[in-house]
């Protein structure tokens, strides 16, 4: 059974409250400082739906209706927004660049609050302040929960239920299934057992200790004459903490929680040094799955020349490529030029140029990297979708940037090393800022923040604000029926045309979000779904939304204007605003999306017993049982 999030009903205006607002507006102007009096936050939230309907004009009017205003200091202020491609959709907040010399001056700046965390990167802070946001530590403010977004650590899945409808967090529930090294391997283990090494054999053979100590011992003895090396890692560490390479059983801690992984001892070398790739991957939705890959990640080099001699196993500067480790080496050379192939950190685009001059087929390599990323997300998406269904109250709250680390062997086969769910956005060097600055600005635009509802209550002539109907998970009876029919179809040909006929309000909402997202993707490349990505659906549970997007991309990928025109006509008729009542038992993810049996609610990842998974699938000496 899934948890259904039921929000408090919106209260009607009370005469006293109306009178209070009339008096309040005489003193409040949206350009004034935060020290001005404010209405009670809860009352404003309750009253905002009425105001929203009054202000919800067509987004095509936004750019002409909201012109810059003059403040008392003579500065020009304007709403930092971009219109939707579609009518009757409120505009989205447009973000400035981190290095802009002109800071956005926002009329309703006191409502542009961003909650700081202990890990909010400097480049994120600069992007936000340049975009007109006020950075707050919510525990010290009068309005402790009136922020629009935050960039922080992953939190326990049930905590996502505490997010307000119009707040965004840079994580999805359950992505520890990707970020924890033990969970990542368990998910891959299942995919290997089901689809074979040919499809999912790009994560090195792994054992989880202490549960699989006996299995590791058997494998170790079987391979003992080969002189193989193993790399040991804590299951939830980052930045190289606790990692070392070993080749003797006596070097292995036996009672500690560890991930023991076959070491890739034949890496591709440049100038005699080992390197890895940091790929930046943005997921804006897990159901439907939408994945974007940024083309300009990082190539991070070990600071010592590589050797596979056992006497060099303890040299961390040789075997590990983490920047946090190698920056401490006396041999480390920084690269301040984003356009140069020098030092121990290059941009990914420059690495590809270097490889191309060396005769490498970089187009084929990039396709292999794209495939690795898609399959990695698919390997873990089933448990993540389940936790999203249980803990997300709407489709607005979440997006996530992942750091996917990849090693190339001497044959240029990509090997997945790990997935970071809070990748470092450290940007002290010009090279880092060159890569991460534009990426951060673009991903915030793609996350599609709306103006908060309470803004309409306090600001004159404000644009349309957040509309909860657009992000509802509730389905009408007709929509549930359509989901059930098309999710159960066996063959792709059966749903490819029919699913796009007579689009429902829920269909339109899904497609509109994706198109508004796609138009501002900048340098991000959409790698799933595309017109060619349907082959990956064979590795996934049959889900209605993935089939809807498969059909949409197949038909409209090369003629997007035609698809957009269709959605514009439906939005003009307000088809997308026809939403099932929250009181109806109609959560969109209810069993209509799943093709195999009844999936039971999951348990939070770090407490879920690994023994239960061990009983499901085993891999001994590299062969699935």
C-alpha positions as a Python dict, from the first residue, in 0.01 Angstrom:
ca = {
    (1, 'X'): (0, 0, 0),
    (2, 'X'): (134, 341, -89),
    (3, 'X'): (117, 649, 128),
    (4, 'X'): (-123, 910, -9),
    (5, 'X'): (-30, 1266, 82),
    (6, 'X'): (-340, 1470, 165),
    (7, 'X'): (-292, 1843, 199),
    (8, 'X'): (-497, 2071, 424),
    (9, 'X'): (-803, 2211, 244),
    (10, 'X'): (-772, 2568, 131),
    (11, 'X'): (-968, 2803, 359),
    (12, 'X'): (-1191, 3074, 221),
    (13, 'X'): (-1124, 3437, 299),
    (14, 'X'): (-1260, 3552, 630),
    (15, 'X'): (-1386, 3911, 644),
    (16, 'X'): (-1137, 3996, 916),
    (17, 'X'): (-851, 3861, 715),
    (18, 'X'): (-962, 4055, 407),
    (19, 'X'): (-966, 4375, 606),
    (20, 'X'): (-622, 4293, 743),
    (21, 'X'): (-481, 4242, 395),
    (22, 'X'): (-626, 4571, 271),
    (23, 'X'): (-450, 4757, 550),
    (24, 'X'): (-133, 4557, 502),
    (25, 'X'): (-107, 4639, 131),
    (26, 'X'): (-101, 5009, 211),
    (27, 'X'): (233, 4957, 382),
    (28, 'X'): (386, 4679, 179),
    (29, 'X'): (548, 4727, -155),
    (30, 'X'): (734, 4436, -303),
    (31, 'X'): (1054, 4633, -347),
    (32, 'X'): (1085, 4714, 23),
    (33, 'X'): (1327, 4550, 264),
    (34, 'X'): (1272, 4238, 470),
    (35, 'X'): (1218, 4452, 779),
    (36, 'X'): (871, 4558, 664),
    (37, 'X'): (569, 4395, 834),
    (38, 'X'): (446, 4067, 687),
    (39, 'X'): (121, 3873, 697),
    (40, 'X'): (110, 3545, 882),
    (41, 'X'): (273, 3282, 659),
    (42, 'X'): (11, 3012, 713),
    (43, 'X'): (-278, 3249, 644),
    (44, 'X'): (-112, 3363, 323),
    (45, 'X'): (-61, 3006, 207),
    (46, 'X'): (-426, 2924, 276),
    (47, 'X'): (-546, 3225, 83),
    (48, 'X'): (-308, 3189, -208),
    (49, 'X'): (-521, 2964, -428),
    (50, 'X'): (-786, 3233, -468),
    (51, 'X'): (-522, 3489, -560),
    (52, 'X'): (-350, 3245, -794),
    (53, 'X'): (-662, 3196, -1001),
    (54, 'X'): (-701, 3570, -1038),
    (55, 'X'): (-342, 3620, -1151),
    (56, 'X'): (-303, 3306, -1365),
    (57, 'X'): (-296, 3471, -1707),
    (58, 'X'): (-162, 3304, -2016),
    (59, 'X'): (217, 3273, -2005),
    (60, 'X'): (242, 3428, -2350),
    (61, 'X'): (152, 3760, -2186),
    (62, 'X'): (429, 3741, -1928),
    (63, 'X'): (710, 3905, -2121),
    (64, 'X'): (502, 4206, -2216),
    (65, 'X'): (297, 4249, -1898),
    (66, 'X'): (569, 4263, -1636),
    (67, 'X'): (805, 4541, -1726),
    (68, 'X'): (1094, 4664, -1508),
    (69, 'X'): (1003, 4890, -1216),
    (70, 'X'): (1203, 5169, -1060),
    (71, 'X'): (1305, 5143, -697),
    (72, 'X'): (1363, 5439, -471),
    (73, 'X'): (1737, 5418, -537),
    (74, 'X'): (1688, 5449, -909),
    (75, 'X'): (1777, 5084, -982),
    (76, 'X'): (1565, 4899, -1237),
    (77, 'X'): (1398, 4583, -1108),
    (78, 'X'): (1216, 4314, -1304),
    (79, 'X'): (1080, 3966, -1254),
    (80, 'X'): (1351, 3710, -1342),
    (81, 'X'): (1116, 3481, -1533),
    (82, 'X'): (1084, 3301, -1863),
    (83, 'X'): (747, 3211, -2014),
    (84, 'X'): (634, 2858, -2077),
    (85, 'X'): (598, 2742, -2435),
    (86, 'X'): (233, 2678, -2354),
    (87, 'X'): (-71, 2886, -2258),
    (88, 'X'): (-220, 2861, -1910),
    (89, 'X'): (112, 2754, -1761),
    (90, 'X'): (276, 2994, -1511),
    (91, 'X'): (626, 3119, -1599),
    (92, 'X'): (947, 2977, -1455),
    (93, 'X'): (1222, 3157, -1265),
    (94, 'X'): (1517, 3232, -1492),
    (95, 'X'): (1859, 3201, -1327),
    (96, 'X'): (2156, 3429, -1381),
    (97, 'X'): (2514, 3310, -1433),
    (98, 'X'): (2754, 3278, -1141),
    (99, 'X'): (2999, 3527, -1289),
    (100, 'X'): (2753, 3790, -1409),
    (101, 'X'): (2853, 4146, -1326),
    (102, 'X'): (2486, 4246, -1314),
    (103, 'X'): (2280, 4104, -1028),
    (104, 'X'): (1908, 4052, -1089),
    (105, 'X'): (1703, 4299, -885),
    (106, 'X'): (1376, 4134, -799),
    (107, 'X'): (1058, 4326, -698),
    (108, 'X'): (953, 4054, -454),
    (109, 'X'): (1301, 3968, -330),
    (110, 'X'): (1184, 3895, 24),
    (111, 'X'): (996, 3595, -119),
    (112, 'X'): (1301, 3466, -309),
    (113, 'X'): (1448, 3269, -19),
    (114, 'X'): (1696, 2985, -60),
    (115, 'X'): (1775, 2764, 237),
    (116, 'X'): (2149, 2724, 289),
    (117, 'X'): (2298, 2395, 402),
    (118, 'X'): (2644, 2307, 527),
    (119, 'X'): (2740, 2182, 180),
    (120, 'X'): (2589, 2452, -45),
    (121, 'X'): (2879, 2516, -289),
    (122, 'X'): (3015, 2864, -350),
    (123, 'X'): (2931, 2848, -719),
    (124, 'X'): (2569, 2766, -631),
    (125, 'X'): (2557, 3057, -387),
    (126, 'X'): (2693, 3298, -650),
    (127, 'X'): (2440, 3176, -904),
    (128, 'X'): (2156, 3228, -656),
    (129, 'X'): (2259, 3572, -531),
    (130, 'X'): (2310, 3690, -889),
    (131, 'X'): (1959, 3563, -962),
    (132, 'X'): (1804, 3774, -686),
    (133, 'X'): (1769, 3510, -413),
    (134, 'X'): (1816, 3580, -44),
    (135, 'X'): (2023, 3306, 121),
    (136, 'X'): (1889, 3209, 463),
    (137, 'X'): (1959, 2960, 735),
    (138, 'X'): (1597, 2876, 802),
    (139, 'X'): (1638, 2787, 1168),
    (140, 'X'): (1732, 3151, 1241),
    (141, 'X'): (1449, 3316, 1046),
    (142, 'X'): (1098, 3416, 1142),
    (143, 'X'): (962, 3221, 846),
    (144, 'X'): (1147, 2900, 912),
    (145, 'X'): (996, 2710, 618),
    (146, 'X'): (924, 2974, 353),
    (147, 'X'): (1210, 2890, 117),
    (148, 'X'): (1183, 2793, -250),
    (149, 'X'): (1484, 2565, -282),
    (150, 'X'): (1782, 2415, -106),
    (151, 'X'): (2102, 2239, -211),
    (152, 'X'): (2201, 1993, 57),
    (153, 'X'): (2273, 1640, 162),
    (154, 'X'): (2044, 1349, 88),
    (155, 'X'): (1789, 1289, 362),
    (156, 'X'): (1591, 986, 477),
    (157, 'X'): (1312, 909, 233),
    (158, 'X'): (1017, 974, 472),
    (159, 'X'): (1151, 1327, 529),
    (160, 'X'): (1055, 1418, 172),
    (161, 'X'): (694, 1426, 289),
    (162, 'X'): (778, 1737, 494),
    (163, 'X'): (849, 1942, 181),
    (164, 'X'): (585, 2199, 89),
    (165, 'X'): (424, 2171, -252),
    (166, 'X'): (626, 2460, -397),
    (167, 'X'): (968, 2369, -253),
    (168, 'X'): (1247, 2192, -437),
    (169, 'X'): (1532, 1976, -311),
    (170, 'X'): (1829, 1857, -517),
    (171, 'X'): (1761, 1487, -443),
    (172, 'X'): (1500, 1218, -498),
    (173, 'X'): (1395, 969, -231),
    (174, 'X'): (1592, 647, -253),
    (175, 'X'): (1895, 754, -457),
    (176, 'X'): (2117, 589, -198),
    (177, 'X'): (2044, 290, -424),
    (178, 'X'): (2290, 455, -663),
    (179, 'X'): (2517, 636, -419),
    (180, 'X'): (2596, 358, -172),
    (181, 'X'): (2854, 123, -323),
    (182, 'X'): (2697, -184, -165),
    (183, 'X'): (2348, -93, -290),
    (184, 'X'): (2480, -16, -637),
    (185, 'X'): (2635, -361, -660),
    (186, 'X'): (2321, -535, -530),
    (187, 'X'): (2116, -367, -801),
    (188, 'X'): (2370, -459, -1068),
    (189, 'X'): (2382, -815, -935),
    (190, 'X'): (2013, -852, -1009),
    (191, 'X'): (2050, -708, -1359),
    (192, 'X'): (2347, -934, -1438),
    (193, 'X'): (2156, -1238, -1316),
    (194, 'X'): (1862, -1142, -1536),
    (195, 'X'): (2027, -1000, -1850),
    (196, 'X'): (2386, -1123, -1838),
    (197, 'X'): (2734, -975, -1829),
    (198, 'X'): (2714, -859, -2189),
    (199, 'X'): (2459, -595, -2093),
    (200, 'X'): (2551, -507, -1733),
    (201, 'X'): (2905, -637, -1684),
    (202, 'X'): (3065, -290, -1670),
    (203, 'X'): (3079, -269, -1290),
    (204, 'X'): (3382, -465, -1161),
    (205, 'X'): (3309, -785, -967),
    (206, 'X'): (3228, -684, -610),
    (207, 'X'): (3182, -849, -270),
    (208, 'X'): (3013, -697, 32),
    (209, 'X'): (3183, -765, 368),
    (210, 'X'): (3136, -909, 616),
    (211, 'X'): (2829, -1085, 466),
    (212, 'X'): (3015, -1228, 166),
    (213, 'X'): (3349, -1299, 326),
    (214, 'X'): (3322, -1672, 254),
    (215, 'X'): (3237, -1612, -111),
    (216, 'X'): (3527, -1371, -144),
    (217, 'X'): (3759, -1629, 12),
    (218, 'X'): (3654, -1886, -247),
    (219, 'X'): (3707, -1642, -531),
    (220, 'X'): (4041, -1531, -386),
    (221, 'X'): (4170, -1886, -369),
    (222, 'X'): (4042, -1960, -718),
    (223, 'X'): (4231, -1658, -856),
    (224, 'X'): (4533, -1672, -626),
    (225, 'X'): (4771, -1783, -899),
    (226, 'X'): (4677, -1488, -1119),
    (227, 'X'): (4831, -1223, -894),
    (228, 'X'): (4512, -1021, -903),
    (229, 'X'): (4470, -695, -714),
    (230, 'X'): (4159, -583, -527),
    (231, 'X'): (4047, -240, -418),
    (232, 'X'): (3866, -199, -87),
    (233, 'X'): (3624, 86, -12),
    (234, 'X'): (3387, 182, 270),
    (235, 'X'): (3031, 138, 136),
    (236, 'X'): (2923, 501, 188),
    (237, 'X'): (3247, 700, 163),
    (238, 'X'): (3339, 971, -83),
    (239, 'X'): (3647, 1158, -210),
    (240, 'X'): (3880, 860, -170),
    (241, 'X'): (3838, 822, 207),
    (242, 'X'): (3932, 472, 329),
    (243, 'X'): (4024, 336, -16),
    (244, 'X'): (4333, 123, -77),
    (245, 'X'): (4460, -145, -314),
    (246, 'X'): (4562, -488, -182),
    (247, 'X'): (4682, -824, -318),
    (248, 'X'): (4714, -1037, -2),
    (249, 'X'): (4438, -1195, 205),
    (250, 'X'): (4618, -1082, 520),
    (251, 'X'): (4578, -718, 415),
    (252, 'X'): (4199, -744, 419),
    (253, 'X'): (3999, -632, 726),
    (254, 'X'): (3762, -922, 797),
    (255, 'X'): (3503, -775, 1033),
    (256, 'X'): (3456, -425, 891),
    (257, 'X'): (3179, -318, 656),
    (258, 'X'): (3358, -293, 323),
    (259, 'X'): (3312, -317, -51),
    (260, 'X'): (3585, -533, -208),
    (261, 'X'): (3611, -486, -582),
    (262, 'X'): (3825, -637, -854),
    (263, 'X'): (4088, -377, -942),
    (264, 'X'): (4114, -271, -1307),
    (265, 'X'): (4489, -319, -1343),
    (266, 'X'): (4514, -234, -1713),
    (267, 'X'): (4393, 127, -1733),
    (268, 'X'): (4427, 343, -2041),
    (269, 'X'): (4722, 575, -1979),
    (270, 'X'): (4802, 924, -2100),
    (271, 'X'): (5162, 1034, -2051),
    (272, 'X'): (5207, 727, -1834),
    (273, 'X'): (4936, 828, -1586),
    (274, 'X'): (4604, 672, -1496),
    (275, 'X'): (4291, 892, -1508),
    (276, 'X'): (3918, 870, -1457),
    (277, 'X'): (3621, 1062, -1597),
    (278, 'X'): (3371, 1258, -1391),
    (279, 'X'): (3045, 1268, -1586),
    (280, 'X'): (2769, 1504, -1471),
    (281, 'X'): (2424, 1352, -1509),
    (282, 'X'): (2098, 1534, -1442),
    (283, 'X'): (1782, 1334, -1373),
    (284, 'X'): (1468, 1546, -1370),
    (285, 'X'): (1226, 1256, -1320),
    (286, 'X'): (1244, 885, -1241),
    (287, 'X'): (890, 802, -1356),
    (288, 'X'): (894, 884, -1639),
    (289, 'X'): (1271, 846, -1651),
    (290, 'X'): (1442, 1152, -1801),
    (291, 'X'): (1823, 1163, -1811),
    (292, 'X'): (2056, 1437, -1935),
    (293, 'X'): (2434, 1410, -1972),
    (294, 'X'): (2656, 1719, -1963),
    (295, 'X'): (2922, 1700, -2238),
    (296, 'X'): (3195, 1885, -2051),
    (297, 'X'): (3284, 1692, -1738),
    (298, 'X'): (3632, 1640, -1597),
    (299, 'X'): (3927, 1409, -1658),
    (300, 'X'): (4119, 1365, -1331),
    (301, 'X'): (4472, 1225, -1341),
    (302, 'X'): (4676, 1040, -1083),
    (303, 'X'): (4982, 1248, -998),
    (304, 'X'): (5231, 958, -1012),
    (305, 'X'): (5313, 746, -1318),
    (306, 'X'): (5124, 418, -1320),
    (307, 'X'): (5282, 82, -1240),
    (308, 'X'): (5119, -253, -1167),
    (309, 'X'): (5418, -372, -964),
    (310, 'X'): (5304, -501, -625),
    (311, 'X'): (5568, -293, -449),
    (312, 'X'): (5379, 20, -556),
    (313, 'X'): (5038, -85, -422),
    (314, 'X'): (5053, 155, -130),
    (315, 'X'): (5113, 459, -351),
    (316, 'X'): (4775, 633, -339),
    (317, 'X'): (4892, 903, -580),
    (318, 'X'): (4949, 632, -842),
    (319, 'X'): (4637, 419, -805),
    (320, 'X'): (4372, 670, -702),
    (321, 'X'): (4257, 955, -924),
    (322, 'X'): (4050, 1153, -670),
    (323, 'X'): (4134, 1523, -677),
    (324, 'X'): (4096, 1544, -298),
    (325, 'X'): (4385, 1298, -267),
    (326, 'X'): (4615, 1401, -550),
    (327, 'X'): (4608, 1772, -469),
    (328, 'X'): (4818, 1682, -163),
    (329, 'X'): (5091, 1527, -377),
    (330, 'X'): (5414, 1719, -432),
    (331, 'X'): (5395, 1611, -797),
    (332, 'X'): (5044, 1748, -852),
    (333, 'X'): (5022, 2021, -1115),
    (334, 'X'): (4711, 2235, -1135),
    (335, 'X'): (4564, 2326, -1473),
    (336, 'X'): (4434, 2682, -1477),
    (337, 'X'): (4350, 2679, -1848),
    (338, 'X'): (4023, 2511, -1946),
    (339, 'X'): (4143, 2495, -2307),
    (340, 'X'): (4471, 2319, -2234),
    (341, 'X'): (4568, 1952, -2202),
    (342, 'X'): (4815, 1999, -1921),
    (343, 'X'): (4845, 1933, -1550),
    (344, 'X'): (4643, 1672, -1363),
    (345, 'X'): (4291, 1789, -1444),
    (346, 'X'): (4147, 1845, -1793),
    (347, 'X'): (3802, 1923, -1920),
    (348, 'X'): (3627, 1626, -2077),
    (349, 'X'): (3591, 1808, -2408),
    (350, 'X'): (3967, 1864, -2427),
    (351, 'X'): (4032, 1501, -2338),
    (352, 'X'): (3811, 1394, -2627),
    (353, 'X'): (4006, 1624, -2861),
    (354, 'X'): (4331, 1471, -2738),
    (355, 'X'): (4202, 1116, -2786),
    (356, 'X'): (4078, 1199, -3135),
    (357, 'X'): (4425, 1317, -3236),
    (358, 'X'): (4557, 985, -3098),
    (359, 'X'): (4331, 797, -3339),
    (360, 'X'): (4053, 705, -3096),
    (361, 'X'): (3697, 685, -3230),
    (362, 'X'): (3559, 938, -2983),
    (363, 'X'): (3205, 924, -3124),
    (364, 'X'): (3187, 553, -3047),
    (365, 'X'): (3342, 614, -2704),
    (366, 'X'): (3085, 883, -2624),
    (367, 'X'): (2800, 651, -2725),
    (368, 'X'): (2943, 385, -2494),
    (369, 'X'): (2954, 638, -2209),
    (370, 'X'): (2594, 740, -2277),
    (371, 'X'): (2488, 375, -2270),
    (372, 'X'): (2675, 320, -1942),
    (373, 'X'): (2493, 613, -1782),
    (374, 'X'): (2148, 503, -1900),
    (375, 'X'): (2200, 144, -1788),
    (376, 'X'): (2335, 259, -1451),
    (377, 'X'): (2019, 461, -1386),
    (378, 'X'): (1798, 178, -1512),
    (379, 'X'): (1972, -73, -1283),
    (380, 'X'): (1859, 126, -980),
    (381, 'X'): (1539, 295, -1097),
    (382, 'X'): (1290, 31, -976),
    (383, 'X'): (1361, 72, -601),
    (384, 'X'): (1400, 447, -644),
    (385, 'X'): (1061, 477, -818),
    (386, 'X'): (902, 279, -538),
    (387, 'X'): (1045, 513, -272),
    (388, 'X'): (940, 817, -476),
    (389, 'X'): (585, 681, -495),
    (390, 'X'): (577, 633, -120),
    (391, 'X'): (736, 962, -15),
    (392, 'X'): (681, 1234, -278),
    (393, 'X'): (357, 1430, -248),
    (394, 'X'): (381, 1585, -594),
    (395, 'X'): (598, 1594, -907),
    (396, 'X'): (749, 1934, -837),
    (397, 'X'): (971, 1871, -537),
    (398, 'X'): (1276, 1690, -675),
    (399, 'X'): (1559, 1686, -929),
    (400, 'X'): (1910, 1549, -890),
    (401, 'X'): (2261, 1597, -1025),
    (402, 'X'): (2483, 1289, -1011),
    (403, 'X'): (2858, 1255, -1050),
    (404, 'X'): (2925, 931, -1239),
    (405, 'X'): (3288, 818, -1221),
    (406, 'X'): (3421, 603, -1506),
    (407, 'X'): (3758, 442, -1580),
    (408, 'X'): (3876, 347, -1930),
    (409, 'X'): (4084, 31, -1963),
    (410, 'X'): (4356, -18, -2223),
    (411, 'X'): (4091, -134, -2471),
    (412, 'X'): (3886, 182, -2406),
    (413, 'X'): (3609, -15, -2238),
    (414, 'X'): (3434, 213, -1986),
    (415, 'X'): (3408, 72, -1632),
    (416, 'X'): (3174, 224, -1377),
    (417, 'X'): (3359, 306, -1054),
    (418, 'X'): (3087, 473, -846),
    (419, 'X'): (2800, 721, -849),
    (420, 'X'): (2810, 1031, -630),
    (421, 'X'): (2473, 1171, -520),
    (422, 'X'): (2634, 1490, -390),
    (423, 'X'): (2913, 1551, -644),
    (424, 'X'): (3164, 1816, -553),
    (425, 'X'): (3102, 2149, -724),
    (426, 'X'): (3427, 2294, -586),
    (427, 'X'): (3523, 2570, -828),
    (428, 'X'): (3834, 2741, -695),
    (429, 'X'): (4019, 2705, -1027),
    (430, 'X'): (3921, 2872, -1358),
    (431, 'X'): (3893, 2525, -1515),
    (432, 'X'): (3639, 2407, -1257),
    (433, 'X'): (3440, 2729, -1285),
    (434, 'X'): (3443, 2697, -1665),
    (435, 'X'): (3277, 2356, -1645),
    (436, 'X'): (3055, 2385, -1338),
    (437, 'X'): (2937, 2746, -1358),
    (438, 'X'): (2732, 2724, -1681),
    (439, 'X'): (2618, 2375, -1583),
    (440, 'X'): (2471, 2494, -1251),
    (441, 'X'): (2287, 2784, -1413),
    (442, 'X'): (2139, 2553, -1678),
    (443, 'X'): (2034, 2279, -1438),
    (444, 'X'): (1849, 2535, -1221),
    (445, 'X'): (1664, 2657, -1531),
    (446, 'X'): (1582, 2295, -1620),
    (447, 'X'): (1455, 2228, -1266),
    (448, 'X'): (1176, 2477, -1347),
    (449, 'X'): (1116, 2677, -1030),
    (450, 'X'): (794, 2879, -1013),
    (451, 'X'): (721, 3198, -823),
    (452, 'X'): (568, 3110, -483),
    (453, 'X'): (191, 3133, -438),
    (454, 'X'): (218, 3365, -141),
    (455, 'X'): (387, 3624, -364),
    (456, 'X'): (52, 3697, -531),
    (457, 'X'): (-93, 3800, -196),
    (458, 'X'): (164, 4069, -125),
    (459, 'X'): (282, 4198, -461),
    (460, 'X'): (91, 4413, -705),
    (461, 'X'): (99, 4312, -1074),
    (462, 'X'): (298, 3995, -1010),
    (463, 'X'): (315, 3720, -1274),
    (464, 'X'): (118, 3395, -1236),
    (465, 'X'): (261, 3178, -960),
    (466, 'X'): (298, 2809, -877),
    (467, 'X'): (-9, 2607, -979),
    (468, 'X'): (-43, 2282, -779),
    (469, 'X'): (-268, 2118, -1037),
    (470, 'X'): (25, 2094, -1278),
    (471, 'X'): (216, 1862, -1045),
    (472, 'X'): (-61, 1646, -906),
    (473, 'X'): (-11, 1270, -884),
    (474, 'X'): (-384, 1203, -882),
    (475, 'X'): (-549, 1034, -1178),
    (476, 'X'): (-907, 1033, -1298),
    (477, 'X'): (-1085, 705, -1352),
    (478, 'X'): (-1032, 739, -1727),
    (479, 'X'): (-662, 806, -1682),
    (480, 'X'): (-616, 506, -1454),
    (481, 'X'): (-790, 290, -1711),
    (482, 'X'): (-563, 413, -1989),
    (483, 'X'): (-254, 350, -1774),
    (484, 'X'): (-368, -5, -1706),
    (485, 'X'): (-434, -86, -2070),
    (486, 'X'): (-110, 48, -2217),
    (487, 'X'): (121, -63, -1935),
    (488, 'X'): (17, -425, -1990),
    (489, 'X'): (69, -440, -2366),
    (490, 'X'): (334, -692, -2464),
    (491, 'X'): (471, -541, -2785),
    (492, 'X'): (598, -193, -2863),
    (493, 'X'): (397, -181, -3184),
    (494, 'X'): (79, -223, -2983),
    (495, 'X'): (116, 106, -2791),
    (496, 'X'): (331, 322, -3019),
    (497, 'X'): (46, 499, -3198),
    (498, 'X'): (-253, 442, -2976),
    (499, 'X'): (-106, 591, -2658),
    (500, 'X'): (-78, 934, -2825),
    (501, 'X'): (-440, 938, -2934),
    (502, 'X'): (-680, 1131, -2716),
    (503, 'X'): (-418, 1262, -2473),
    (504, 'X'): (-548, 1298, -2118),
    (505, 'X'): (-488, 1591, -1884),
    (506, 'X'): (-222, 1388, -1706),
    (507, 'X'): (-52, 1305, -2038),
    (508, 'X'): (-44, 1671, -2133),
    (509, 'X'): (103, 1776, -1796),
    (510, 'X'): (383, 1521, -1832),
    (511, 'X'): (466, 1619, -2191),
    (512, 'X'): (446, 1994, -2125),
    (513, 'X'): (697, 1970, -1839),
    (514, 'X'): (935, 1775, -2058),
    (515, 'X'): (913, 2019, -2349),
    (516, 'X'): (956, 2327, -2129),
    (517, 'X'): (1257, 2153, -1976),
    (518, 'X'): (1407, 2053, -2310),
    (519, 'X'): (1395, 2404, -2455),
    (520, 'X'): (1635, 2536, -2186),
    (521, 'X'): (1869, 2234, -2170),
    (522, 'X'): (2163, 2437, -2299),
    (523, 'X'): (2460, 2205, -2343),
    (524, 'X'): (2298, 1915, -2160),
    (525, 'X'): (2226, 1624, -2394),
    (526, 'X'): (1907, 1428, -2343),
    (527, 'X'): (2006, 1062, -2354),
    (528, 'X'): (1678, 912, -2229),
    (529, 'X'): (1413, 908, -2363),
    (530, 'X'): (1498, 953, -2729),
    (531, 'X'): (1365, 803, -3050),
    (532, 'X'): (1642, 542, -3025),
    (533, 'X'): (1629, 461, -2654),
    (534, 'X'): (1340, 214, -2668),
    (535, 'X'): (1591, -73, -2660),
    (536, 'X'): (1652, 7, -2293),
    (537, 'X'): (1286, -47, -2206),
    (538, 'X'): (1353, -421, -2226),
    (539, 'X'): (1557, -388, -1905),
    (540, 'X'): (1283, -204, -1714),
    (541, 'X'): (947, -277, -1562),
    (542, 'X'): (668, -183, -1800),
    (543, 'X'): (564, 167, -1697),
    (544, 'X'): (298, 372, -1870),
    (545, 'X'): (489, 701, -1868),
    (546, 'X'): (803, 552, -2024),
    (547, 'X'): (588, 413, -2303),
    (548, 'X'): (413, 745, -2350),
    (549, 'X'): (748, 920, -2393),
    (550, 'X'): (884, 647, -2618),
    (551, 'X'): (590, 706, -2851),
    (552, 'X'): (624, 1085, -2824),
    (553, 'X'): (996, 1092, -2905),
    (554, 'X'): (953, 845, -3188),
    (555, 'X'): (689, 1065, -3351),
    (556, 'X'): (807, 1415, -3267),
    (557, 'X'): (1183, 1409, -3198),
    (558, 'X'): (1261, 1537, -3547),
    (559, 'X'): (954, 1762, -3572),
    (560, 'X'): (923, 1913, -3226),
    (561, 'X'): (732, 2217, -3354),
    (562, 'X'): (444, 1991, -3456),
    (563, 'X'): (434, 1825, -3116),
    (564, 'X'): (455, 2157, -2935),
    (565, 'X'): (170, 2297, -3148),
    (566, 'X'): (-47, 1999, -3049),
    (567, 'X'): (23, 2058, -2678),
    (568, 'X'): (-36, 2432, -2716),
    (569, 'X'): (-381, 2368, -2857),
    (570, 'X'): (-466, 2133, -2568),
    (571, 'X'): (-335, 2377, -2307),
    (572, 'X'): (-540, 2656, -2464),
    (573, 'X'): (-843, 2437, -2389),
    (574, 'X'): (-710, 2385, -2033),
    (575, 'X'): (-706, 2009, -2075),
    (576, 'X'): (-399, 1995, -1848),
    (577, 'X'): (-591, 2158, -1560),
    (578, 'X'): (-844, 1876, -1538),
    (579, 'X'): (-722, 1697, -1226),
    (580, 'X'): (-878, 1424, -1013),
    (581, 'X'): (-993, 1519, -665),
    (582, 'X'): (-726, 1465, -397),
    (583, 'X'): (-979, 1266, -199),
    (584, 'X'): (-999, 1007, -477),
    (585, 'X'): (-778, 699, -433),
    (586, 'X'): (-596, 774, -753),
    (587, 'X'): (-223, 799, -694),
    (588, 'X'): (-72, 777, -1042),
    (589, 'X'): (185, 518, -944),
    (590, 'X'): (-74, 274, -812),
    (591, 'X'): (-33, -74, -953),
    (592, 'X'): (-122, 34, -1310),
    (593, 'X'): (245, 110, -1372),
    (594, 'X'): (386, -227, -1274),
    (595, 'X'): (384, -538, -1484),
    (596, 'X'): (493, -799, -1233),
    (597, 'X'): (296, -875, -919),
    (598, 'X'): (239, -652, -620),
    (599, 'X'): (540, -456, -503),
    (600, 'X'): (549, -411, -129),
    (601, 'X'): (649, -81, 29),
    (602, 'X'): (1025, -70, 76),
    (603, 'X'): (1232, -10, 385),
    (604, 'X'): (1480, 274, 411),
    (605, 'X'): (1807, 165, 255),
    (606, 'X'): (2060, 176, 531),
    (607, 'X'): (1854, -45, 761),
    (608, 'X'): (1734, -295, 500),
    (609, 'X'): (1902, -632, 571),
    (610, 'X'): (2145, -731, 300),
    (611, 'X'): (2091, -1097, 391),
    (612, 'X'): (1749, -1086, 223),
    (613, 'X'): (1902, -969, -102),
    (614, 'X'): (2182, -1223, -76),
    (615, 'X'): (1922, -1498, -84),
    (616, 'X'): (1790, -1371, -417),
    (617, 'X'): (2106, -1381, -625),
    (618, 'X'): (2468, -1484, -586),
    (619, 'X'): (2768, -1442, -805),
    (620, 'X'): (3056, -1677, -741),
    (621, 'X'): (3383, -1658, -932),
    (622, 'X'): (3224, -1417, -1174),
    (623, 'X'): (2938, -1650, -1270),
    (624, 'X'): (2577, -1578, -1164),
    (625, 'X'): (2401, -1871, -994),
}
